[in-house]
């Protein structure tokens, strides 16, 4: 059964690879690979967020931070060519999730990472953490709605 599932996943990734983007999910992290330029893909992420009436709270300059602090740590490896994390929230979805279970505060704000790797020209990665669908029925429903929002934003950025 396990080999069958692995084969199916490999087939689905191969089919997806013929399109403009591929998706991989590992341990609660979804990573989509998009062919294109970093600035274009990041702009599509921003537009997908703002187009839903959501406000970006913060954009973390991850590649710049690693570059800056690496020198202090004696580390010279370049992890990313470019990398940013965009943080935002949905008042409605956050309220739904936290009213269902106050512990769901840990899922807010939502974040989507956009990055490129030094030796992979023309590939941009867009990633997010899947909120664990935990708690009672209303909590699970609210967290799945947050996951759908993240998935929809990333799907819009693929186009």
Buried (B, 14 or more C-beta within 10 A) or exposed (E): EEEEEEEEEEEEEEEBEEEEBBBBEEEEEBBBBBEBBBEEBBEBBBEBBEEEEBEBEEBBEBBEEBBEEBEEEEEEEEBBBBBBBBBBBBEEBBEBBBEBBEEBEEBBEBBBBBBBBEEEEEBBBBBBBBBEEEBEEEBBBBBBBBBEBBBEBBBBBBE
